[in-house]
Amino acid sequence: MVGQAENLNPRTARDHGGGLDGAMARFGGARDDWVDLSTGINPHPYKVSGLKASDWMDLPDHGAFERLSDAARAFWGVPDTAQILPAPGASAVIARLPALAKAGRVQITMPTYNEHAAAFTAQGWTAQETGPVEARVIVHPNNPDGRIWQETDADAPLTVIDESFCDVTPDASLIHLAGRPGVVVLKSFGKFWGLAGLRLGFAIGHPELIARLNDLTGPWAVSGPALRIGAQALRDTKWADETRARLASDAARLDQLVTANGAQLIGGTSLFRLYDVDDAAVWQDKLAHAHIWSRIFPYSKTFLRLGLPPAHGWARLEAAL
């Protein structure tokens, strides 16, 4: 695949969505002038309420962690044999996962986002797409093409199942594998609930692995406000159901708008869509002149990824296209 070496090279800079500072430097405007479609974050976030002064002032207590973990167990249907570790974002867990086993070979199927390869290679692992391995990473559904994996794909001694975008398709979740020895399932709170700045994620897996991750993250890894907001949001199943329906409708609307202007849909999830265009850099620049930021990739000249616009962004996107 074109660009495979670039993505698996530990010296390669990690590219992400976001980066509005760089976009503003090139195309002008203040942050509030921009519509950021470069991330897969819900543009209609969960409404924060009920915070107390003690959430900001006190060190988080054990009970707050338990309440969050109990809510997560119920929301995701976590097996009784698995344990849950709240963390300050899924990225914080990704950086520590390679330490769970002796460095060897890790299978990471491309294209996918480069955090996992960067974390493993930084700790002495060799990333590859095929062949015998000691670890495997499955991004489920995959970012950026939305690929759905199967239970049979979780076949390495250490298997990481990254379900950061799986809350839009809960029926596809492989969470039932979390109690298996050697399996860790990752969950991201910021994307589906639209609160990426809260920095909250979860590692769910075999108790032995989770205990080791807990030792690596240290005490009080999650803030008091994140503990309270996370527990509240995970119990609000009505909001989750309504949000899934809205995201699906908005994703279909986005597809209709973008493909009508010459793009071809490749895949994605209802939080982001991946299109094939004639020249992704040209498309990105065209949108950026209208202060709409998009995502392109170092390994493809034709991949363009767009998140969902907020309510005020639809007319601007249509006009820019």
C-alpha positions in Angstrom: 0.0 0.0 0.0 1.2 3.5 -0.9 2.7 5.2 2.2 2.9 2.0 4.3 6.5 2.8 5.3 5.7 6.3 6.3 3.0 5.2 8.7 5.1 2.5 10.3 8.2 4.6 10.6 8.8 5.6 14.3 10.6 8.8 13.1 7.5 10.0 11.2 5.6 12.8 13.0 2.2 11.8 14.2 -0.5 13.5 12.2 -3.9 14.2 13.7 -7.1 16.0 13.1 -7.3 19.4 14.6 -4.3 21.7 14.2 -6.4 24.9 13.7 -3.4 27.0 14.8 -1.6 26.0 11.6 -4.6 26.4 9.5 -5.1 30.0 10.8 -1.5 30.8 10.2 -1.9 29.8 6.5 -5.5 31.0 5.8 -6.2 33.6 8.4 -9.2 34.1 10.7 -9.7 33.6 14.4 -10.6 30.3 15.9 -14.2 31.2 16.2 -14.3 31.9 12.4 -13.5 28.3 11.6 -15.6 25.1 11.2 -13.4 22.3 12.2 -14.4 19.1 10.3 -10.9 17.5 10.7 -11.9 15.4 13.8 -14.5 12.8 14.4 -15.9 14.5 17.4 -19.7 14.8 17.9 -20.4 18.5 17.2 -23.4 18.4 19.6 -21.8 17.5 22.9 -23.4 16.1 26.0 -24.6 18.9 28.2 -22.5 19.2 31.3 -24.3 19.8 34.6 -24.1 19.0 38.3 -20.5 19.7 39.0 -19.6 20.5 42.5 -16.8 22.7 44.0 -15.3 19.5 45.5 -14.8 18.1 42.0 -12.3 20.8 41.4 -10.8 21.1 44.8 -10.4 17.6 46.2 -8.3 14.7 45.1 -10.6 12.1 43.5 -11.7 9.4 45.9 -12.1 5.7 45.4 -15.8 6.0 45.3 -15.8 8.4 42.4 -13.7 5.9 40.4 -16.1 3.1 41.3 -19.2 5.0 40.3 -17.6 5.8 36.9 -16.5 2.2 36.4 -19.9 0.8 37.4 -21.6 3.1 34.9 -19.1 2.1 32.2 -19.7 -1.6 32.9 -23.4 -1.2 32.5 -23.3 1.0 29.4 -20.9 -1.2 27.4 -22.0 -4.6 28.8 -18.5 -5.4 30.1 -18.1 -9.1 31.1 -17.8 -9.8 34.8 -14.4 -11.4 34.2 -13.0 -8.1 32.9 -11.8 -5.0 34.8 -12.1 -1.4 33.8 -9.4 1.3 34.1 -10.5 4.9 33.6 -7.7 7.0 32.1 -7.0 10.6 31.0 -8.0 9.9 27.4 -7.5 6.8 25.2 -4.2 8.2 23.9 -2.7 8.0 27.4 -3.5 4.2 27.4 -2.2 3.7 23.9 1.2 5.1 24.9 1.5 2.5 27.7 0.1 -0.6 26.0 3.4 -1.7 24.5 4.9 -2.1 28.0 2.5 -5.0 28.7 4.7 -7.5 26.8 8.3 -7.9 25.8 9.1 -6.0 22.6 8.6 -8.1 19.5 6.5 -7.8 16.4 3.1 -6.1 16.3 0.6 -6.4 13.4 -1.1 -3.1 12.5 -3.2 -3.2 9.3 -3.0 -0.1 7.2 -4.5 2.3 6.6 -5.2 3.3 10.1 -4.3 6.2 12.4 -0.7 6.2 13.5 -0.9 6.5 17.3 -0.5 2.7 17.8 2.4 2.2 15.5 4.2 5.2 17.0 3.6 4.0 20.5 4.8 0.4 19.8 7.9 1.4 17.8 8.9 4.0 20.4 9.2 1.1 22.8 11.3 -1.2 20.6 8.6 -3.1 18.7 8.6 -3.8 15.0 5.3 -2.9 13.3 4.3 -5.0 10.3 1.1 -5.8 8.4 1.5 -9.6 8.0 3.4 -12.6 9.3 3.9 -14.0 12.8 3.5 -11.5 15.6 3.4 -11.2 19.4 0.8 -8.4 19.4 -1.9 -7.1 17.2 -3.9 -3.9 17.1 -7.4 -3.8 15.7 -9.0 -0.4 15.3 -12.7 -1.3 15.3 -14.4 0.4 13.5 -11.2 1.5 11.7 -10.2 5.1 11.3 -10.4 6.4 8.6 -12.3 3.8 6.5 -14.7 2.4 9.1 -13.7 -1.2 8.6 -15.4 -3.6 11.0 -13.3 -6.5 12.3 -14.4 -10.0 13.5 -13.8 -12.0 16.7 -11.5 -14.3 14.7 -9.2 -11.3 14.1 -8.3 -11.1 17.8 -5.7 -13.8 17.4 -2.4 -12.5 18.9 -1.0 -13.2 22.4 -1.5 -9.5 23.1 -4.5 -8.1 21.2 -5.6 -4.4 21.4 -9.1 -3.7 20.2 -9.5 0.0 19.8 -13.2 0.8 19.9 -12.8 4.6 20.2 -15.5 5.1 17.5 -17.7 2.0 18.3 -20.3 3.8 20.3 -22.1 4.7 17.1 -22.4 1.0 16.3 -22.7 -0.8 19.6 -24.0 -4.0 18.1 -20.6 -4.5 16.4 -18.6 -4.2 19.7 -16.2 -6.9 20.6 -16.4 -6.0 24.3 -17.3 -9.6 25.1 -13.7 -10.5 24.4 -12.4 -8.2 27.2 -12.2 -11.0 29.8 -9.8 -13.1 27.7 -6.2 -13.3 28.7 -4.1 -10.9 26.6 -7.0 -8.8 25.3 -7.5 -5.1 26.0 -10.4 -3.1 24.7 -10.1 0.7 24.4 -13.0 3.1 24.7 -12.9 6.9 24.1 -15.3 9.1 25.9 -14.6 12.4 24.0 -15.7 11.4 20.5 -19.2 10.1 20.9 -20.1 12.5 23.8 -18.4 15.4 22.1 -16.2 16.3 25.1 -12.7 15.6 23.9 -11.3 18.4 26.1 -12.4 16.4 29.2 -9.7 13.8 28.4 -11.4 10.6 29.5 -10.9 7.1 28.1 -11.0 3.5 29.3 -9.0 0.3 29.1 -11.1 -2.8 29.6 -9.5 -6.2 29.8 -8.2 -9.2 31.7 -7.6 -8.3 35.4 -3.9 -9.1 35.1 -3.3 -6.7 32.2 -5.5 -3.9 33.7 -3.6 -4.2 37.0 -0.3 -3.6 35.2 -1.7 -0.7 33.3 -3.0 0.8 36.5 0.6 0.6 37.9 1.8 2.5 34.8 -0.8 5.3 35.0 -0.4 6.0 38.7 -3.0 7.3 41.2 -5.6 10.1 40.4 -5.1 9.7 36.6 -8.6 11.1 36.0 -9.8 14.5 37.2 -12.7 14.9 39.6 -14.9 16.7 36.9 -14.2 14.0 34.4 -15.2 11.3 36.9 -18.6 13.0 37.6 -19.4 13.9 34.1 -18.4 10.5 32.7 -20.6 8.6 35.2 -23.5 10.9 34.5 -23.2 10.6 30.7 -22.7 6.8 30.7 -26.0 6.4 32.6 -27.9 8.6 30.1 -28.9 5.9 27.7 -31.8 8.0 26.3 -29.3 10.7 25.2 -27.1 8.0 23.6 -30.0 6.5 21.6 -31.1 9.9 20.3 -27.6 10.8 19.5 -27.0 7.7 17.4 -30.1 8.4 15.3 -29.1 12.1 14.8 -25.5 11.2 13.8 -26.7 8.6 11.3 -29.1 11.2 9.7 -26.3 13.8 9.6 -23.8 11.4 8.1 -26.3 10.6 5.3 -26.8 14.3 4.7 -23.1 14.9 4.5 -22.6 12.0 2.0 -25.3 13.4 -0.3 -23.8 16.9 -0.2 -20.2 15.9 -0.8 -20.8 13.2 -3.4 -23.0 15.6 -5.4 -19.8 17.7 -5.8 -17.7 14.9 -7.3 -16.4 12.9 -4.4 -16.8 9.2 -4.0 -17.7 7.7 -0.6 -15.2 5.1 0.7 -16.5 4.5 4.2 -16.2 5.8 7.7 -18.6 5.9 10.7 -21.5 8.2 11.5 -18.9 10.5 13.2 -16.7 10.9 10.2 -16.8 10.1 6.5 -14.0 9.2 4.2 -14.1 10.3 0.5 -12.0 9.7 -2.5 -11.4 12.9 -4.5 -9.2 13.9 -7.4 -6.7 15.8 -5.3 -7.2 15.9 -1.5 -4.8 18.8 -0.9 -6.6 20.9 -3.4 -9.9 20.1 -1.7 -8.5 20.9 1.7 -7.2 24.3 0.5 -10.5 25.1 -1.2 -12.4 24.5 2.0 -9.8 26.3 4.1 -10.3 29.5 2.1 -13.8 29.3 3.4 -12.4 28.7 6.9 -13.5 25.0 6.9 -10.8 22.6 8.1 -10.6 19.0 6.8 -8.4 16.0 7.2 -6.0 14.6 4.6 -3.4 11.9 5.0 0.3 11.6 4.3 -0.2 8.1 2.7 -2.8 9.1 0.2 -3.2 11.9 -2.3 -6.9 11.3 -2.7 -8.3 10.5 0.7 -10.4 13.3 2.3 -12.0 12.8 5.7 -14.8 15.1 7.0 -16.4 15.1 10.4 -20.0 16.3 10.8 -20.7 20.0 10.7 -22.4 21.8 13.7 -25.8 23.3 12.9 -24.3 26.6 11.7 -21.7 24.8 9.5 -23.9 23.1 6.9 -24.7 26.2 4.8 -21.0 27.2 4.9 -19.9 23.8 3.7 -22.4 23.7 0.9 -21.3 27.2 -0.3 -17.7 26.3 -0.1 -18.2 23.1 -2.2 
